[in-house]
Amino acid sequence: MAGLTVFVAGLDFVSPVIIPAGPGGFGTELREHYDLTALGAFTVKTVTPHARIGNPPPRLVDTGFGLINSIGLQNPGIAAFLDTVYPTLLPFPTHLFLSIAGETVNEFEGMARTLAGVEEFDLLELNLSCPNVEASCGVIGVNPQAIRDVAMAVRHAFPDRPIAAKLPFEVPDVPGAVRACEQAGIDVLTLFNCPQAVRFDVATGKPFLARVTGGFSGPALKPLTLAKLLVVRSLTHLPIIGMGGAWTADDVLEFRCAGADLVGMGLHTLQDPAEVCVIAHQLATGSS
């Protein structure tokens, strides 16, 4: 196997493997303890206009073949993030992506305008699809007009670097959502956020999670994700960051067969970040 370097949205990636928003936190701990240079990119967990405490516990439940999480976009807000967290990450050892979420077009636009003046990150990802919040930032991605409105406002406020749109697994109008991204000037599609799922405790009859539902991730999701990626690839030439079930190097290759350019490894990052870095290196160099 030859080494897999990737060129996406004007950026060279040493490996197709990235860490998506969420599992690696803000990157501080991973950067201190692991060599991240083999990764294609690292995505900081999603930041919102104001601080969020997240959902009440319990927020994680094992499914035996995956994980359901209900974190709820816990973060300090964009101002505190830029003041206290971001400076500690720089310089970052690989491409750095930032992720933002808001409840309105104005919130997305305001954060994008702020970040347009911030240097040393390479791509801005719009989280249009969080499955773990009640607010409208969890459902923008199911409405093509809402996607278009947010993306166009962000593109105007953030003109000089690539923008990715992270869409929900359950997007009902896939062609409409893809067309909206293309028309608004989105550079990359991030596909997909976690589908909603639930588990019950049979001893009590109640859900394990305090919020009842959460986002499902894990190897069992891979065949479903690949089928949806194949559909999107038939609709667009936009670069795709595929995620949802990738666990091994062969999984990454399957994602690329389905049309993904870069591949996010989320749950595996939670379990073993070092192994994710090894997989990234293997794919970058063609080694086994």
C-alpha positions in Angstrom: 0.0 0.0 0.0 1.4 3.4 -1.0 1.3 6.2 1.5 -2.0 8.1 1.5 -1.4 11.9 1.4 -4.5 14.0 0.7 -5.0 17.4 -0.8 -8.3 19.0 0.3 -9.5 22.6 0.1 -6.0 24.0 -0.6 -4.4 22.0 2.2 -2.0 19.1 2.2 -2.7 16.4 4.7 0.0 13.9 5.6 -2.6 11.3 6.4 -6.4 10.9 5.7 -7.0 10.2 9.4 -8.3 13.1 11.5 -9.7 13.4 15.0 -13.2 14.9 14.8 -14.8 17.5 17.1 -15.5 16.2 20.6 -13.6 13.0 21.4 -10.2 14.8 21.7 -11.5 17.7 23.8 -9.7 20.9 23.1 -6.5 19.0 22.3 -4.5 20.1 25.3 -4.2 16.7 27.0 -3.6 14.8 23.7 -0.9 17.2 22.7 0.9 16.7 26.0 0.9 13.0 25.9 0.8 11.8 22.3 2.7 12.5 19.0 0.0 14.0 16.8 2.2 14.8 13.9 1.1 11.8 11.9 -2.6 12.9 12.0 -4.1 14.7 9.0 -5.8 17.1 11.3 -7.3 17.6 14.8 -10.7 19.2 15.4 -11.2 21.1 18.6 -14.5 20.3 20.4 -17.3 22.6 19.4 -17.4 26.1 20.9 -20.6 28.2 21.2 -21.2 32.0 21.7 -21.7 31.6 25.4 -20.6 29.0 28.0 -22.6 25.8 28.2 -22.5 23.4 31.2 -23.7 20.5 29.1 -26.3 18.0 29.9 -26.8 16.5 33.4 -25.2 13.1 34.1 -25.3 10.3 33.3 -24.1 11.3 29.8 -22.5 8.1 28.5 -23.8 4.6 28.0 -22.1 1.6 26.4 -24.1 -0.3 23.9 -21.7 -3.3 23.7 -20.9 -2.4 20.1 -20.6 1.3 20.4 -21.3 4.3 22.7 -24.2 6.7 23.2 -23.1 10.1 24.4 -25.1 13.0 25.6 -22.5 15.6 26.5 -24.5 18.6 25.2 -21.8 20.9 23.8 -20.2 21.6 27.1 -17.7 24.5 26.6 -16.5 27.8 28.1 -17.9 30.0 25.3 -15.9 31.5 22.5 -14.4 34.4 24.4 -13.0 32.3 27.2 -11.8 29.7 24.7 -9.8 32.2 22.8 -8.4 33.9 25.9 -7.5 30.8 28.0 -7.5 27.7 25.8 -6.4 28.5 22.3 -3.1 30.2 23.1 -2.0 27.0 24.9 -2.5 24.9 21.7 -0.2 26.9 19.5 1.8 26.0 17.5 -0.2 22.8 17.0 1.6 19.8 15.5 -0.8 19.1 12.7 -3.6 20.9 10.9 -6.0 22.5 13.4 -9.7 22.8 12.8 -12.1 24.9 14.9 -15.8 23.9 15.3 -18.6 26.3 16.2 -22.3 26.0 16.8 -25.0 28.6 17.4 -28.8 28.9 17.5 -29.2 31.7 15.0 -27.6 33.0 11.8 -26.4 36.0 13.8 -24.6 33.8 16.3 -22.8 31.8 13.7 -21.9 35.0 11.8 -20.6 36.7 14.9 -18.4 33.8 15.9 -17.1 33.6 12.3 -16.3 37.3 12.2 -14.4 37.0 15.5 -12.4 33.9 14.2 -11.6 35.6 10.9 -9.0 37.6 12.9 -7.6 34.6 14.7 -4.5 33.0 13.2 -2.9 29.6 13.1 -6.0 27.4 12.5 -6.7 26.0 9.1 -10.4 25.3 8.7 -13.7 26.4 10.4 -16.3 23.7 10.8 -19.9 24.6 11.3 -21.6 22.2 13.6 -25.1 22.2 12.2 -26.2 18.9 13.7 -25.4 18.3 17.3 -27.8 15.4 18.4 -27.5 16.3 22.1 -29.1 19.7 22.5 -32.6 21.0 22.6 -31.8 24.3 21.0 -32.1 25.1 17.3 -28.4 24.5 16.7 -29.3 20.8 16.8 -31.7 21.0 13.8 -30.3 23.6 11.4 -28.7 20.9 9.4 -32.0 19.2 8.5 -33.3 22.3 6.7 -31.6 23.2 3.4 -32.7 26.9 3.6 -31.3 27.2 7.2 -28.1 25.6 6.0 -27.8 28.0 3.2 -28.6 31.0 5.4 -26.0 30.1 8.0 -23.3 29.1 5.5 -23.7 32.3 3.4 -23.5 34.5 6.5 -20.4 32.7 7.7 -18.8 32.7 4.2 -19.2 36.5 4.1 -17.7 36.9 7.6 -14.9 34.4 7.2 -13.7 34.8 3.6 -10.1 33.6 3.5 -10.0 30.0 4.8 -11.9 26.8 4.2 -15.3 26.2 5.8 -16.8 22.8 6.4 -20.5 22.0 7.2 -21.2 19.1 9.5 -24.5 17.6 8.7 -26.7 15.3 10.7 -27.0 11.6 10.0 -30.7 11.9 9.8 -30.8 14.7 7.2 -34.1 14.2 5.4 -33.3 15.9 2.1 -29.8 14.9 1.2 -29.7 16.5 -2.3 -31.2 19.7 -0.9 -28.7 19.9 1.9 -25.7 19.3 -0.5 -27.0 21.8 -3.0 -27.4 24.4 -0.2 -23.8 23.9 0.9 -22.6 24.2 -2.7 -24.6 27.4 -3.3 -23.4 29.0 -0.1 -19.7 28.5 -0.8 -19.0 25.7 1.6 -15.6 24.1 0.8 -15.9 20.7 2.6 -18.7 18.4 3.8 -18.4 16.7 7.2 -20.5 13.6 7.1 -22.0 12.7 9.5 -22.7 13.7 13.1 -23.9 10.9 15.4 -27.5 9.6 14.8 -29.8 9.7 17.8 -30.1 6.6 19.9 -31.3 5.4 23.3 -30.8 2.5 25.8 -33.1 1.4 28.7 -32.2 -0.1 32.0 -34.6 -3.1 32.1 -34.3 -3.2 35.9 -36.0 0.2 36.2 -37.6 0.6 32.8 -36.0 4.0 32.5 -33.4 5.3 30.0 -29.8 5.2 31.1 -29.1 8.8 30.0 -30.5 11.7 31.9 -31.5 13.4 28.6 -33.0 10.0 27.4 -31.4 10.1 23.9 -27.8 10.8 22.8 -25.6 10.4 19.8 -24.5 6.9 18.8 -21.0 6.1 17.6 -19.0 3.0 17.0 -18.1 0.2 14.5 -21.7 -0.9 14.1 -22.5 2.4 12.4 -19.9 1.9 9.5 -22.1 0.1 6.9 -24.9 2.7 7.3 -22.5 5.6 7.0 -20.8 4.2 4.0 -24.1 3.8 2.2 -25.0 7.5 2.9 -21.5 8.6 1.9 -21.9 6.8 -1.4 -25.1 8.8 -2.1 -23.5 12.1 -1.3 -20.5 11.4 -3.4 -22.8 10.8 -6.4 -24.3 14.3 -5.9 -21.2 16.5 -5.4 -17.5 17.0 -6.1 -17.0 18.8 -2.8 -14.4 17.1 -0.5 -15.9 14.9 2.2 -14.7 14.3 5.7 -16.4 10.9 6.5 -17.0 9.7 10.0 -19.2 7.2 11.8 -17.8 3.7 12.5 -14.2 3.9 11.3 -12.1 1.9 13.7 -9.2 0.3 11.8 -6.9 1.2 8.9 -9.0 -0.9 6.6 -12.1 1.0 7.7 -10.4 4.2 6.6 -9.8 2.6 3.2 -13.5 1.6 3.0 -14.5 5.2 3.7 -12.3 6.3 0.9 -13.8 3.8 -1.4 -17.2 5.3 -0.6 -16.0 8.8 -1.5 -14.5 10.3 1.6 -11.3 12.2 1.3 -10.5 12.5 5.0 -11.8 10.1 7.7 -12.6 10.9 11.3 -11.9 8.4 14.1 -14.0 9.5 17.0 -14.8 6.7 19.4 -11.5 5.1 18.8 -9.9 8.3 20.0 -11.8 8.1 23.2 -10.6 4.5 23.8 -7.0 4.7 22.5 -5.6 7.9 21.1 -2.2 6.4 20.7 -3.5 3.7 18.4 -5.3 6.3 16.2 -2.0 8.0 15.8 -0.4 4.7 14.8 -3.1 4.0 12.2 -2.7 7.6 10.8 1.1 6.9 10.5 0.5 3.5 8.8 -1.7 5.1 6.2 0.6 8.1 5.7 3.6 5.9 5.1 2.1 2.7 3.6 3.6 0.7 6.4 1.8 -2.1 8.3 
